[in-house]
Amino acid sequence: MENKLYIYNTLNRKKEEFKPINPPHVGMYVCGPTVYGEPHLGHARPGITYDVLYRYLQYIGYKVRYVRNITDVGHLESDADTGEDKIAKKARLEELEPMEIVQFYTNSYHEKMKALNTLPPSIEPHASGHIIEQQLMVKKILDNGYAYEKNGSIYFDVEKYNQKYKYGKLSGRIIDDLQSNTRELDGLDEKKNPFDFALWKKASPEHIMRWPSEWSDGFPGWHLECSVMSTKYLGEKFDIHGGGMDLLFPHHECEIAQSTAANGEESVQYWMHNNMITIDGQKMGKSLGNFITLEEFFTGNHKLLEKAYSPMTIRFFILQAHYRSPLDFSNEALQSAEKGMARLFTAMDKLDNLKTSAKSSFDVQALKQRCFDALNDDLNTPILFAHLFDGVKYINSIAAGTESITAGDLDELKKLYHDFVYEIAGLKNENAQKQGANKLDEVLTLLLNLRMEVKKNKDFATADKIRDQLKDMGIIVKDTKDGFEWEIN
Ligand code: ZN
């Protein structure tokens, strides 16, 4: 690999050179959504962050298997293994089957991720489709002595695990702190220690999402699915595990403990965590009234929004911050992202019409190297865009005749912008698409005007043929007294 990529490994708290276990193959697992509500800005950030990583790894020559799960069972309202299942609760409130909720919000999630131009993962496993595998892992952990049964539920024995392996490696939390920080009540009386967590929970009579097991009719603990599905599809040792910082503890800490307790060693080489999005400095939350779904961003239909923001504006806005930095949403920030992106695309449009000279007054190769350096430095997308905007000044100056470029360098520059902006950053020029749609409107109008002419010449057979063939394409043409109307069916 020509490019040396460094990524920040949360586990070791430093940037490390990325060396896959089995190059050129890379296994990458990202915690996906719990599908019980409309996707929001908080879903967009990991979606886009790991999409850029996925795109970049492939661009520099790796073959990536990207697994992102769908959580459709076992995510309870409280981290302390209490409360209702989030999906079952939504199903109860809406009087629907839990799997109807899962399908509805999974569809919506896919739709929004597609609008944001994220590539679909290679495999998208559902927790509910891997109950047997989860039971097998519980058994393995029990056999290895790191879990215990109480009243049909199985809990992970954190203290016992900690004697052999260190618990808290990822979050830096140690058992003594957990002991004093966990409220007694959280543990219920089934757990030996309040920080133990459920691997399998016996279902109460009213709990609908349940499966038979040798311990009880019940359901898996939320943390288990990711340990099980990541190792099932990527092997007991794999390269990258990503997710939001909010999942670092307890979710990812528990994943490490489970995989290690089952297999004797950790599964993940590089742990990556994206930071969170705040809204006007506050955490996003339903109770705060600042909870904005992606659909609301795209339509502008929310009281906090001054206007609609296109999917690409959201994408560009997110990439203008480094993924490990917090990102604060405001109308002002989004509008400035919108303007910045327009400036970038306007300059890129000029690339096709630049005049070339015998000499270049700018080092295109150096710009390209700086772009790679930015991404190789832990995917530093804001620095990447800073370099691309340096190039924008150059493009504008060439267009104004104050700078010059050779034909060879111009080809390089076009490829550089195409690759970094479209292929790696995953942006699309929405204006160009709108212009394309406008052009098609113009072509259709031209065709229908020609049809009017043939009618005037009494060539009704040709006029009907045009009308019928358009109808086959789903375009309905109606003759009116002044001309025609059309609509897409
Ligand atoms: Zn997970």
Residues whose N, C-alpha, C, O or C-beta is under 5 A from the ligand:
A	BS01	ZN	C31 C226
